[in-house]
Amino acid sequence: MSEGPESAEKGGSCSMNCKAIFSDGSKTLTLACPLGAAKPKRCFSVLAFWNMHLDLRRMAIRSASGTRVLSGFSAQWVRSYAYAARRAADGVYLKLFSGSFGDGQVRGLLETYARLGAIYDGSLVGSGGSPRDLAIRRILRRLPGTEKEAPEDVAKKNLLPPLRRALPDAACEPDSAEIEPEVGVPVWKELDAYKVGPLSIRILETPKSANPVYSASFLDQRTARLAFELAHLIRLRSRFEDKYVRDFRALIDWRTRCAESQIRLLCAERLPKEAEWAVCSHAAYSSVGLRKYYALLVDDRVNEFYLDAPQQKAYLDHEVWNRCTTNIHLSEKDVEHFVTHLRRETNQRLDYSTPSMKADLSCSDFSVRASIDAFPLTRDGTAVDVRRYRRVPMTMLDLIANKTLNVESASFVLFCYAFRRTISVVGEPSSGKTTLVNAIDVCAPPWWRKVTVEDVVESVPQLEHGRHQIRIQVDPLEQGPTSRLKSLETTRLLHRNPTYVLLGEVQTAEHSRALFQALASGLRVIHTVHAKSSEGLIRRFMIQHNVSKEELKSLELVILIRNFMGFRGLWRKVTRISELTFDGEDQPVVNDIFRYDFESGELVPLRSASESETVRRIMEEYPLRREEVDLVLDSYKRFLSELYSKRGRLAFSDVVKRFDSFNAKIFGAFLETNRAPSREAVAGAK
């Protein structure tokens, strides 16, 4: 909403840019006044505005002299005026939507409401007549009357009836405001700061917290007030127009366009393009009940965030600062808003009989996987776990850059993948298994027909890059028995003729049966599975999932990835690249090909990759000679090294195109001659 006129104040000029600090728990709004002395009459417009958008029980103004808490009478007047102004402004908005008012008239009325709020002086008692009407007249009589119906006259007509209803019958002289001295102010040390849309994100360190604090606040208070009012405006417009949208992505896009078309009403001066987009984006999310989630969902540095129960503060895993607490308090209503969007998007149940759900939610700003657990499964209320996916997927070059693995080990993995070996990516939760699988997946030859089978879609969409890809989504484990089972869809894959299958996460014995059924049928598969070690994976398959030794012989390459957690960040490393073999007594043995050396910080080969059992199977199947295997492995190393040197100049689509070109030249020559390409062909593929 447009701001009221600036007024002179002792100690400086009041710009109405005092910071609004809202406490969800106590429903208290505190205005942090930058001037030397805080006086309620200068803060009336700001307090009235926030009462139009927040449920406030207590209001205070903080300055250098202490904290002034508004008296009961002053707080009642502020709430009454906010109620009246909200009703009046909404009437103006509806006239705009129906075509009765033009943009100029609307802006003039909104500016008038702001001026009306700015003239409150706290002295409302006069002689004669109803105290309530005297109080109202005392406020409104300062406005000049004209013969024609000016914006001020329209404002009076719209404001008087709701003010009469809102104010108490008995008005009295305001009692003295309560003064609270500032005590126990925490000492913060700023570790990092950056922007996310219209928000300022600060990473703070305090002696009272073992973890850094992720603090999200608006860049300035004028932007905050604009974003709140704009969100209310487009929410009102959506009710007036009653437009149907098919999914969450379309909903956010439409609300953002509405905000962009209406923002001119609320600010006379045009904002910079980036600032305008940021406000409109925030307003769109606020209008659908996701205001408090904005930073958590849109910030690319947030990997995952959690809520243990409603009425608590969320906490998160940060890309740089690892586990952080936040200043974001989520109420039960906030949780309900988020769950409603998940249920609408996936048509899943969340009730007494099905108290858990796992779903994905995506739009142009983010893509997430959410796990929700509700009563009676969780005794303290709904628990939330949301994992963000990168908007731009990580490639093998990114994993080499952050030392998840090196060029030599990456070359071997891609070589095995190109020759359609079965790959099992093993690790603990949040170790980077899916990220590694997706990085491998985008390196596939462009002529492959790839099919993914997932309960939550985490694979990278590749149709727009000219790839052949079918993504099948089955019902998650949390929804109980259904007809869309992973094992059933895996059986149906036999008639879909896939070149390679991405099976997603193997969670249960039923999923293991689906995996080994696919392998026994001749399908080539890459998948993820939770285990602490490669040996732990074998024990889990044999003991918990009742997989036989004969079935285990279908497994080939096993990649173990771990996360190393510290106060200053989270490091994900591939620590072992192994293959499964069997000894003389037919017992499964995990043989390492690469192993992480903690002294050098590198993944080092324990033996020649071309001498591994996996490569021996490749040589038998295609067939290849040892020197031809070495030649193709060497071509991968040189290609990755050259591409890695240019990574800063390559977008994701460019990386995909480079791999397509490399695969076409290398393996195109191989397919034509049924032999490995010559050194001349390798040189031409660089």
C-alpha positions as CSV (number, residue, x, y, z in Angstrom):
1,M,0.0,0.0,0.0
2,S,1.2,3.5,-0.7
3,E,2.9,5.2,2.3
4,G,1.7,8.2,4.1
5,P,3.5,11.6,4.1
6,E,6.8,11.9,6.0
7,S,6.6,13.9,9.2
8,A,9.2,15.6,11.2
9,E,10.2,13.9,14.4
10,K,12.6,14.8,17.1
11,G,15.9,13.2,16.4
12,G,15.3,12.8,12.7
13,S,12.7,12.5,10.0
14,C,10.2,9.6,10.2
15,S,10.3,7.6,7.0
16,M,8.0,4.9,8.3
17,N,10.7,2.4,7.5
18,C,10.8,0.9,11.0
19,K,11.5,-2.8,11.1
20,A,8.5,-4.9,12.0
21,I,9.4,-7.9,14.2
22,F,6.5,-10.4,14.6
23,S,6.5,-13.1,17.3
24,D,4.3,-16.0,16.2
25,G,4.2,-17.5,19.7
26,S,2.9,-14.5,21.6
27,K,1.3,-12.8,18.6
28,T,3.3,-9.6,19.3
29,L,4.4,-7.0,16.8
30,T,7.3,-4.8,17.7
31,L,8.3,-1.9,15.5
32,A,12.1,-1.2,15.8
33,C,12.2,2.6,15.5
34,P,15.6,3.9,14.2
35,L,14.9,7.4,15.8
36,G,15.9,8.5,19.2
37,A,12.4,8.4,20.7
38,A,9.4,6.3,19.7
39,K,5.9,8.0,19.6
40,P,2.8,5.9,18.8
41,K,1.2,8.7,16.7
42,R,4.0,8.4,14.0
43,C,3.7,4.7,13.9
44,F,-0.1,4.5,13.6
45,S,-0.1,3.8,9.8
46,V,2.5,1.1,10.1
47,L,0.7,-0.6,13.0
48,A,-2.6,-0.4,11.3
49,F,-1.2,-1.9,8.1
50,W,0.2,-4.9,9.9
51,N,-3.1,-5.4,11.8
52,M,-4.7,-5.7,8.4
53,H,-2.6,-8.7,7.6
54,L,-1.6,-10.4,10.9
55,D,-3.5,-11.5,14.0
56,L,-1.9,-9.3,16.7
57,R,-2.6,-9.5,20.4
58,R,0.1,-7.0,21.5
59,M,1.9,-4.1,19.9
60,A,5.0,-2.3,20.9
61,I,7.5,0.2,19.6
62,R,11.2,-0.2,20.4
63,S,13.7,2.6,20.4
64,A,16.9,3.6,22.2
65,S,14.9,4.7,25.2
66,G,13.2,1.3,25.6
67,T,10.1,-0.6,24.4
68,R,6.8,1.2,24.6
69,V,3.8,-1.2,24.7
70,L,0.6,0.2,23.3
71,S,-2.2,0.7,25.9
72,G,-5.4,-1.2,25.6
73,F,-7.2,1.8,24.2
74,S,-4.6,2.6,21.6
75,A,-4.4,-1.0,20.5
76,Q,-8.2,-1.1,20.2
77,W,-8.2,2.0,18.0
78,V,-5.4,0.6,15.8
79,R,-7.3,-2.7,15.3
80,S,-10.6,-0.9,14.6
81,Y,-9.0,1.4,12.0
82,A,-7.2,-1.6,10.4
83,Y,-10.6,-3.5,10.2
84,A,-12.3,-0.5,8.6
85,A,-9.5,0.2,6.2
86,R,-9.3,-3.4,5.2
87,R,-13.1,-3.4,4.4
88,A,-12.8,-0.2,2.5
89,A,-9.7,-1.2,0.5
90,D,-11.3,-4.5,-0.4
91,G,-14.4,-2.7,-1.7
92,V,-12.1,-0.6,-3.9
93,Y,-10.3,-3.7,-5.2
94,L,-13.6,-5.3,-6.1
95,K,-14.7,-2.2,-8.0
96,L,-11.5,-2.3,-9.9
97,F,-12.0,-6.0,-10.8
98,S,-15.6,-5.3,-12.0
99,G,-14.5,-2.3,-14.1
100,S,-16.2,0.4,-11.9
101,F,-12.9,2.1,-11.0
102,G,-9.8,2.9,-13.0
103,D,-6.3,2.4,-11.8
104,G,-5.8,6.1,-11.0
105,Q,-8.9,6.3,-8.8
106,V,-7.8,3.2,-6.9
107,R,-4.4,4.5,-6.3
108,G,-5.8,7.8,-5.0
109,L,-8.1,6.1,-2.6
110,L,-5.3,3.9,-1.2
111,E,-3.1,6.9,-0.7
112,T,-6.0,8.6,1.2
113,Y,-6.4,5.6,3.5
114,A,-2.7,5.9,4.3
115,R,-3.0,9.6,5.1
116,L,-6.0,9.0,7.3
117,G,-3.9,6.5,9.3
118,A,-1.0,9.0,9.6
119,I,-3.0,11.7,11.4
120,Y,-3.8,9.8,14.6
121,D,-2.7,11.7,17.6
122,G,-4.0,9.6,20.5
123,S,-6.4,12.3,21.8
124,L,-9.9,11.3,20.9
125,V,-12.3,12.7,23.5
126,G,-14.5,15.7,22.7
127,S,-17.6,17.2,24.3
128,G,-21.1,16.3,23.2
129,G,-22.4,13.5,21.2
130,S,-21.3,9.9,21.2
131,P,-17.7,9.5,22.2
132,R,-17.3,7.0,19.3
133,D,-18.6,9.5,16.7
134,L,-16.6,12.3,18.2
135,A,-13.5,10.2,18.0
136,I,-14.2,9.4,14.3
137,R,-15.0,13.1,13.5
138,R,-11.9,14.3,15.2
139,I,-9.8,12.1,12.9
140,L,-11.7,12.9,9.7
141,R,-12.5,16.6,10.0
142,R,-9.0,17.7,9.1
143,L,-9.6,16.5,5.5
144,P,-10.7,19.4,3.2
145,G,-14.2,19.1,1.9
146,T,-15.0,19.8,-1.8
147,E,-18.2,20.2,-3.8
148,K,-17.3,17.2,-5.9
149,E,-16.8,13.7,-4.5
150,A,-13.1,13.6,-3.9
151,P,-11.2,10.5,-2.8
152,E,-11.3,11.9,0.7
153,D,-15.1,11.9,0.6
154,V,-15.3,8.4,-0.7
155,A,-12.9,7.3,2.0
156,K,-15.1,8.9,4.7
157,K,-18.2,7.1,3.4
158,N,-16.4,3.8,3.3
159,L,-14.6,4.1,6.6
160,L,-17.3,5.5,8.9
161,P,-19.7,2.5,9.0
162,P,-17.0,-0.1,9.8
163,L,-15.4,2.2,12.3
164,R,-18.7,2.6,14.1
165,R,-19.0,-1.2,14.3
166,A,-15.5,-1.8,15.4
167,L,-14.9,0.9,18.1
168,P,-16.3,0.3,21.6
169,D,-19.2,2.4,22.7
170,A,-17.2,4.0,25.5
171,A,-14.2,6.0,24.5
172,C,-11.7,7.2,27.1
173,E,-8.5,9.2,27.2
174,P,-5.6,6.9,26.4
175,D,-3.8,5.6,29.4
176,S,0.0,5.8,29.7
177,A,1.9,3.4,27.6
178,E,3.9,0.7,29.4
179,I,7.7,1.1,29.0
180,E,9.9,-2.0,29.1
181,P,13.7,-1.6,29.3
182,E,15.9,-3.5,26.8
183,V,17.5,-6.4,28.7
184,G,19.4,-9.5,27.6
185,V,20.0,-8.5,24.0
186,P,21.7,-11.4,22.3
187,V,25.1,-11.0,20.7
188,W,25.1,-12.1,17.1
189,K,28.1,-12.7,14.8
190,E,27.2,-12.7,11.1
191,L,28.9,-15.6,9.2
192,D,27.3,-15.1,5.8
193,A,24.6,-13.0,4.0
194,Y,22.9,-13.1,0.7
195,K,19.5,-12.4,-1.0
196,V,16.7,-14.7,-2.0
197,G,14.0,-12.8,-3.8
198,P,12.9,-9.9,-1.6
199,L,14.4,-11.5,1.5
200,S,17.7,-11.0,3.2
201,I,19.2,-14.3,4.4
202,R,21.8,-14.1,7.2
203,I,23.7,-16.9,8.8
204,L,24.3,-15.9,12.4
205,E,26.4,-17.4,15.2
206,T,25.4,-16.9,18.8
207,P,26.8,-18.3,22.0
208,K,23.4,-19.6,23.0
209,S,23.1,-22.0,20.0
210,A,25.3,-24.8,19.0
211,N,24.3,-24.5,15.4
212,P,24.3,-21.4,13.1
213,V,21.0,-19.5,12.8
214,Y,19.4,-19.1,9.4
215,S,17.6,-15.8,9.6
216,A,15.2,-14.7,6.9
217,S,13.8,-11.2,6.8
218,F,12.7,-8.6,4.2
219,L,15.4,-6.4,2.7
220,D,13.4,-3.3,3.8
221,Q,10.1,-2.6,5.3
222,R,8.5,-0.8,2.4
223,T,9.1,-3.9,0.3
224,A,7.6,-6.1,3.1
225,R,4.4,-4.0,3.3
226,L,4.1,-4.0,-0.5
227,A,4.5,-7.8,-0.7
228,F,1.8,-8.4,2.0
229,E,-0.7,-6.1,0.4
230,L,0.0,-7.4,-3.1
231,A,-0.6,-11.0,-1.8
232,H,-3.9,-9.9,-0.3
233,L,-4.9,-8.2,-3.6
234,I,-4.2,-11.2,-5.8
235,R,-5.9,-13.5,-3.3
236,L,-9.0,-11.3,-3.6
237,R,-8.8,-11.3,-7.4
238,S,-8.6,-15.1,-7.5
239,R,-11.8,-15.3,-5.5
240,F,-13.5,-12.8,-7.8
241,E,-12.3,-14.5,-11.1
242,D,-12.7,-18.1,-9.8
243,K,-10.1,-19.4,-12.3
244,Y,-9.3,-23.1,-12.4
245,V,-5.6,-24.2,-12.7
246,R,-4.6,-27.7,-13.3
247,D,-1.5,-28.0,-11.0
248,F,0.8,-26.2,-8.6
249,R,3.1,-25.0,-11.3
250,A,0.3,-23.4,-13.2
251,L,-1.2,-21.9,-10.0
252,I,2.1,-20.1,-9.1
253,D,2.6,-18.9,-12.6
254,W,-0.9,-17.5,-12.8
255,R,-0.6,-15.8,-9.4
256,T,2.7,-14.3,-10.4
257,R,1.2,-12.8,-13.5
258,C,-1.6,-11.4,-11.5
259,A,0.9,-9.8,-9.1
260,E,2.8,-8.3,-12.1
261,S,-0.3,-6.8,-13.5
262,Q,-1.5,-5.2,-10.2
263,I,1.7,-4.0,-8.6
264,R,1.4,-0.6,-10.3
265,L,-1.6,0.1,-8.1
266,L,0.3,-0.1,-4.9
267,C,3.5,1.8,-5.7
268,A,3.5,5.1,-7.6
269,E,7.1,4.8,-8.7
270,R,8.2,1.9,-10.9
271,L,10.5,-0.5,-9.1
272,P,13.7,-1.9,-10.7
273,K,12.8,-5.0,-12.8
274,E,14.6,-7.5,-10.5
275,A,13.0,-6.0,-7.3
276,E,9.6,-6.0,-8.9
277,W,9.9,-9.7,-9.9
278,A,11.1,-10.6,-6.4
279,V,8.1,-8.9,-4.8
280,C,5.6,-10.5,-7.2
281,S,7.2,-13.9,-6.7
282,H,6.9,-13.6,-2.9
283,A,3.3,-12.3,-3.1
284,A,2.3,-15.3,-5.3
285,Y,3.5,-17.8,-2.7
286,S,2.0,-15.8,0.1
287,S,-1.4,-15.7,-1.7
288,V,-1.5,-19.6,-1.6
289,G,-0.5,-19.9,2.1
290,L,3.2,-20.5,1.6
291,R,4.7,-17.2,2.8
292,K,6.7,-18.7,5.5
293,Y,8.0,-21.4,3.2
294,Y,9.3,-19.0,0.6
295,A,13.0,-18.9,1.7
296,L,13.0,-22.6,2.5
297,L,11.7,-23.6,-0.9
298,V,13.4,-21.0,-3.2
299,D,16.8,-20.7,-1.6
300,D,19.2,-22.9,-3.7
301,R,21.5,-23.3,-0.8
302,V,19.0,-25.1,1.3
303,N,19.3,-28.9,0.8
304,E,16.7,-30.1,3.1
305,F,14.4,-28.6,5.9
306,Y,12.5,-30.2,8.7
307,L,9.7,-29.5,11.2
308,D,9.3,-31.8,14.2
309,A,5.8,-30.6,15.1
310,P,3.5,-27.5,14.6
311,Q,4.2,-24.4,16.7
312,Q,7.9,-25.1,16.4
313,K,10.7,-23.4,14.4
314,A,11.9,-25.2,11.2
315,Y,15.6,-26.3,10.9
316,L,17.5,-27.1,7.8
317,D,20.6,-28.5,6.2
318,H,22.5,-25.7,4.4
319,E,24.8,-26.3,1.5
320,V,27.6,-24.4,3.2
321,W,26.8,-24.2,6.9
322,N,25.3,-27.6,7.4
323,R,22.6,-28.0,10.1
324,C,21.1,-24.6,11.0
325,T,18.2,-23.5,13.2
326,T,15.9,-20.9,11.7
327,N,13.7,-18.0,12.8
328,I,10.8,-19.4,10.8
329,H,8.0,-20.5,13.1
330,L,5.4,-22.7,11.5
331,S,1.9,-23.0,12.9
332,E,-0.6,-25.8,12.5
333,K,-2.3,-23.7,9.8
334,D,1.0,-23.3,7.9
335,V,1.5,-27.0,7.9
336,E,-2.0,-27.6,6.7
337,H,-1.4,-25.2,3.8
338,F,1.7,-27.1,2.6
339,V,0.1,-30.5,3.0
340,T,-3.0,-29.4,1.1
341,H,-0.8,-28.5,-1.9
342,L,0.9,-31.9,-1.7
343,R,-2.4,-33.8,-1.6
344,R,-3.9,-31.7,-4.4
345,E,-0.9,-32.4,-6.6
346,T,-0.6,-36.1,-6.0
347,N,-4.2,-37.1,-5.0
348,Q,-2.7,-39.0,-2.0
349,R,-4.4,-39.6,1.3
350,L,-3.3,-38.3,4.7
351,D,-5.7,-39.4,7.4
352,Y,-6.1,-41.6,10.5
353,S,-5.8,-44.8,8.5
354,T,-3.0,-43.5,6.3
355,P,-1.0,-41.2,8.5
356,S,2.1,-41.0,6.2
357,M,2.7,-39.7,2.7
358,K,5.6,-39.1,0.4
359,A,5.1,-36.7,-2.6
360,D,6.9,-34.4,-4.9
361,L,6.0,-30.8,-5.6
362,S,7.6,-28.6,-8.3
363,C,7.3,-25.3,-10.2
364,S,9.6,-23.0,-12.0
365,D,11.4,-22.0,-8.8
366,F,11.9,-25.3,-7.1
367,S,11.4,-29.1,-7.1
368,V,11.1,-31.0,-3.8
369,R,10.3,-34.4,-2.3
370,A,8.2,-34.1,0.9
371,S,7.7,-36.8,3.5
372,I,4.8,-36.1,5.9
373,D,3.9,-38.0,9.1
374,A,0.8,-37.1,10.9
375,F,-1.3,-38.2,14.0
376,P,-1.7,-40.9,15.2
377,L,1.7,-42.0,14.0
378,T,3.3,-38.8,15.4
379,R,2.1,-38.0,18.9
380,D,3.0,-34.3,18.9
381,G,1.5,-33.3,15.5
382,T,2.4,-33.4,11.9
383,A,6.2,-33.8,11.1
384,V,7.6,-32.5,7.9
385,D,10.8,-33.5,6.0
386,V,11.3,-31.7,2.6
387,R,14.3,-32.3,0.4
388,R,15.1,-29.8,-2.4
389,Y,16.4,-30.8,-5.7
390,R,18.7,-28.5,-7.6
391,R,17.0,-26.5,-10.3
392,V,20.0,-27.1,-12.5
393,P,21.0,-30.8,-12.0
394,M,24.5,-31.6,-11.0
395,T,26.6,-33.2,-13.7
396,M,29.6,-35.4,-13.5
397,L,31.8,-32.3,-13.9
398,D,30.2,-30.8,-10.7
399,L,30.9,-33.9,-8.8
400,I,34.5,-33.9,-9.9
401,A,34.8,-30.2,-9.0
402,N,33.5,-30.8,-5.4
403,K,35.7,-33.9,-5.1
404,T,32.9,-36.4,-4.7
405,L,35.0,-38.5,-7.1
406,N,37.9,-37.8,-9.5
407,V,38.4,-38.0,-13.3
408,E,39.9,-41.5,-13.2
409,S,37.1,-43.1,-11.2
410,A,34.4,-41.1,-13.0
411,S,35.8,-42.4,-16.3
412,F,35.6,-46.0,-15.1
413,V,32.0,-45.6,-13.9
414,L,30.9,-44.0,-17.1
415,F,32.7,-46.7,-19.1
416,C,30.8,-49.4,-17.2
417,Y,27.5,-47.5,-17.6
418,A,28.0,-47.1,-21.4
419,F,28.4,-50.8,-21.7
420,R,25.2,-51.3,-19.7
421,R,26.5,-52.8,-16.5
422,T,24.3,-53.1,-13.4
423,I,25.2,-50.3,-11.0
424,S,24.1,-50.2,-7.3
425,V,24.7,-46.9,-5.5
426,V,24.8,-47.5,-1.8
427,G,24.9,-45.1,1.1
428,E,23.2,-43.7,4.2
429,P,20.3,-41.2,4.0
430,S,21.2,-37.8,2.5
431,S,24.6,-39.1,1.3
432,G,24.0,-38.0,-2.3
433,K,23.0,-41.3,-3.9
434,T,20.3,-39.9,-6.2
435,T,22.5,-37.0,-7.2
436,L,25.2,-39.4,-8.3
437,V,22.7,-41.6,-10.2
438,N,21.3,-38.6,-12.0
439,A,24.8,-37.4,-12.9
440,I,25.6,-40.8,-14.4
441,D,22.2,-41.0,-16.2
442,V,22.6,-37.8,-18.2
443,C,25.8,-39.2,-19.7
444,A,24.0,-42.0,-21.5
445,P,24.2,-42.3,-25.3
446,P,21.3,-40.3,-27.0
447,W,20.0,-43.4,-28.8
448,W,19.2,-45.3,-25.6
449,R,15.6,-45.9,-24.7
450,K,15.6,-45.3,-20.9
451,V,12.8,-46.1,-18.5
452,T,12.6,-44.9,-14.9
453,V,10.4,-46.5,-12.3
454,E,10.1,-44.3,-9.1
455,D,7.6,-43.7,-6.3
456,V,8.7,-40.1,-6.1
457,V,10.1,-38.6,-9.4
458,E,13.7,-37.7,-8.7
459,S,15.2,-38.4,-12.2
460,V,16.2,-35.6,-14.5
461,P,13.7,-34.9,-17.4
462,Q,15.6,-35.3,-20.7
463,L,13.0,-35.2,-23.4
464,E,13.8,-31.5,-24.1
465,H,17.4,-32.5,-24.7
466,G,16.5,-34.9,-27.5
467,R,16.7,-38.1,-25.3
468,H,14.4,-41.1,-25.3
469,Q,13.0,-41.3,-21.8
470,I,9.9,-42.7,-20.2
471,R,9.3,-41.8,-16.5
472,I,6.9,-44.1,-14.6
473,Q,5.6,-43.1,-11.2
474,V,4.3,-45.8,-8.9
475,D,2.5,-45.4,-5.5
476,P,4.9,-44.8,-2.6
477,L,5.2,-47.3,0.2
478,E,3.4,-44.9,2.6
479,Q,0.1,-45.3,0.8
480,G,-0.2,-49.0,1.6
481,P,-1.3,-51.8,-0.8
482,T,-2.2,-50.4,-4.3
483,S,-2.4,-51.6,-7.9
484,R,0.6,-49.5,-9.0
485,L,3.4,-51.5,-7.4
486,K,7.1,-51.3,-8.4
487,S,7.3,-55.1,-8.8
488,L,4.3,-55.1,-11.2
489,E,5.6,-52.2,-13.3
490,T,9.1,-53.8,-13.5
491,T,7.5,-57.0,-14.9
492,R,5.7,-54.9,-17.5
493,L,9.1,-53.4,-18.5
494,L,9.9,-56.6,-20.4
495,H,7.4,-55.6,-23.1
496,R,8.6,-52.0,-23.3
497,N,12.1,-52.9,-24.6
498,P,14.2,-50.5,-22.5
499,T,17.9,-50.1,-23.2
500,Y,18.5,-49.3,-19.6
501,V,16.3,-49.0,-16.5
502,L,16.6,-46.5,-13.6
503,L,14.7,-48.3,-10.8
504,G,14.9,-45.6,-8.1
505,E,15.3,-46.6,-4.5
506,V,15.1,-50.2,-3.3
507,Q,13.4,-50.0,0.1
508,T,11.6,-53.2,0.9
509,A,11.7,-56.9,0.2
510,E,9.1,-56.3,-2.5
511,H,11.4,-53.8,-4.2
512,S,14.3,-56.3,-4.0
513,R,12.2,-58.9,-5.7
514,A,11.4,-56.3,-8.4
515,L,15.1,-55.6,-8.8
516,F,16.3,-59.2,-9.1
517,Q,13.4,-60.1,-11.2
518,A,14.4,-57.4,-13.7
519,L,18.1,-58.5,-13.6
520,A,17.1,-62.2,-14.1
521,S,15.0,-61.2,-17.1
522,G,18.0,-59.6,-18.8
523,L,17.3,-55.9,-18.0
524,R,20.2,-53.6,-17.2
525,V,19.5,-51.5,-14.1
526,I,20.9,-48.6,-12.0
527,H,19.4,-48.1,-8.6
528,T,20.0,-46.7,-5.1
529,V,19.7,-48.5,-1.8
530,H,20.3,-47.6,1.9
531,A,23.2,-49.4,3.6
532,K,26.2,-48.3,5.7
533,S,28.7,-50.3,3.6
534,S,28.9,-52.6,0.5
535,E,29.1,-55.6,2.9
536,G,26.1,-54.2,4.8
537,L,24.2,-54.2,1.5
538,I,24.9,-57.9,0.9
539,R,23.7,-58.7,4.5
540,R,20.6,-56.7,4.0
541,F,19.7,-58.4,0.8
542,M,20.4,-61.9,2.1
543,I,19.0,-61.6,5.7
544,Q,16.3,-59.0,5.6
545,H,15.1,-59.4,2.0
546,N,15.7,-63.1,1.7
547,V,17.7,-62.8,-1.6
548,S,19.5,-66.0,-2.6
549,K,23.2,-66.2,-3.5
550,E,22.3,-67.1,-7.1
551,E,20.3,-63.9,-7.4
552,L,23.2,-61.9,-5.9
553,K,25.4,-63.0,-8.8
554,S,23.4,-60.6,-11.0
555,L,24.9,-57.6,-9.2
556,E,28.0,-56.1,-10.7
557,L,29.3,-52.6,-9.8
558,V,28.7,-51.3,-6.3
559,I,29.4,-47.7,-5.5
560,L,29.5,-46.6,-1.9
561,I,29.0,-42.9,-1.2
562,R,29.2,-41.3,2.3
563,N,28.6,-37.9,3.9
564,F,31.1,-36.3,6.2
565,M,29.3,-33.8,8.4
566,G,31.0,-30.9,10.1
567,F,30.0,-27.5,11.6
568,R,31.2,-25.7,8.5
569,G,29.5,-27.9,5.9
570,L,28.6,-31.3,4.5
571,W,31.0,-33.2,2.2
572,R,29.9,-36.1,0.1
573,K,32.5,-38.5,-1.1
574,V,32.5,-41.7,-3.1
575,T,34.7,-43.9,-0.8
576,R,34.6,-47.2,-2.6
577,I,33.9,-48.5,-6.1
578,S,33.6,-52.3,-5.9
579,E,32.4,-55.4,-7.7
580,L,30.7,-58.5,-6.3
581,T,32.5,-61.8,-6.8
582,F,32.2,-65.2,-5.2
583,D,35.0,-67.3,-3.6
584,G,35.7,-71.0,-3.9
585,E,33.0,-71.8,-1.3
586,D,30.5,-69.7,-3.3
587,Q,30.4,-67.0,-0.7
588,P,29.9,-63.3,-1.9
589,V,33.0,-61.2,-1.7
590,V,33.2,-57.4,-2.2
591,N,36.4,-56.6,-4.1
592,D,37.4,-52.9,-4.3
593,I,38.6,-51.4,-7.5
594,F,38.8,-47.8,-6.2
595,R,39.1,-46.8,-2.5
596,Y,39.2,-43.4,-0.9
597,D,42.6,-42.5,0.7
598,F,42.0,-40.0,3.5
599,E,45.6,-38.9,3.6
600,S,45.7,-37.7,-0.1
601,G,41.9,-36.9,-0.2
602,E,41.6,-38.9,-3.5
603,L,39.8,-42.0,-4.7
604,V,42.8,-44.2,-5.7
605,P,42.8,-47.4,-7.8
606,L,43.8,-50.6,-6.0
607,R,44.3,-52.4,-9.2
608,S,44.0,-51.8,-12.9
609,A,40.4,-51.2,-13.8
610,S,40.8,-53.1,-17.0
611,E,41.6,-56.2,-15.0
612,S,38.4,-56.2,-13.0
613,E,35.7,-58.9,-13.2
614,T,33.2,-56.3,-14.5
615,V,35.5,-55.4,-17.4
616,R,36.1,-59.1,-18.1
617,R,32.3,-59.5,-18.5
618,I,32.2,-56.6,-20.9
619,M,35.1,-58.1,-23.0
620,E,33.2,-61.4,-23.2
621,E,29.9,-59.8,-24.2
622,Y,30.9,-57.4,-26.9
623,P,33.8,-58.7,-27.5
624,L,36.8,-56.5,-26.8
625,R,40.5,-56.9,-26.4
626,R,42.4,-55.5,-23.4
627,E,44.1,-52.8,-25.4
628,E,40.8,-51.7,-26.8
629,V,39.3,-51.4,-23.3
630,D,42.3,-49.3,-22.3
631,L,41.8,-47.1,-25.3
632,V,38.2,-46.4,-24.6
633,L,39.0,-45.8,-20.9
634,D,41.7,-43.4,-21.9
635,S,39.3,-41.6,-24.2
636,Y,36.9,-41.0,-21.3
637,K,39.7,-39.6,-19.1
638,R,40.9,-37.2,-21.8
639,F,37.3,-36.1,-22.6
640,L,36.4,-35.5,-19.0
641,S,39.6,-33.6,-18.3
642,E,39.1,-31.3,-21.3
643,L,35.4,-30.8,-20.4
644,Y,36.2,-30.2,-16.8
645,S,38.6,-27.4,-17.8
646,K,35.7,-25.6,-19.5
647,R,33.0,-26.3,-16.9
648,G,32.7,-22.6,-15.9
649,R,31.6,-21.7,-19.4
650,L,29.2,-24.7,-20.0
651,A,25.5,-24.7,-19.1
652,F,23.7,-28.0,-18.3
653,S,22.4,-28.3,-21.9
654,D,25.9,-27.8,-23.3
655,V,27.3,-30.6,-21.1
656,V,24.5,-32.9,-22.4
657,K,25.3,-32.0,-26.0
658,R,29.1,-32.6,-25.5
659,F,28.4,-36.1,-24.1
660,D,26.0,-36.8,-26.9
661,S,28.7,-35.9,-29.4
662,F,31.3,-37.9,-27.6
663,N,29.1,-41.0,-27.4
664,A,28.0,-40.7,-31.0
665,K,31.6,-40.7,-32.3
666,I,33.1,-43.3,-30.0
667,F,30.3,-45.8,-29.8
668,G,29.0,-45.1,-33.3
669,A,32.3,-46.3,-34.7
670,F,32.2,-49.3,-32.4
671,L,28.7,-50.3,-33.5
672,E,29.6,-50.0,-37.2
673,T,32.7,-52.3,-36.9
674,N,31.8,-54.3,-33.8
675,R,35.2,-53.3,-32.6
676,A,36.5,-50.5,-30.4
677,P,37.2,-47.3,-32.4
678,S,40.7,-46.5,-33.6
679,R,43.0,-43.9,-32.0
680,E,42.1,-41.6,-34.9
681,A,38.4,-41.9,-34.1
682,V,39.2,-41.2,-30.4
683,A,41.2,-38.1,-31.4
684,G,38.3,-36.9,-33.5
685,A,35.8,-37.2,-30.6
686,K,37.7,-34.8,-28.3
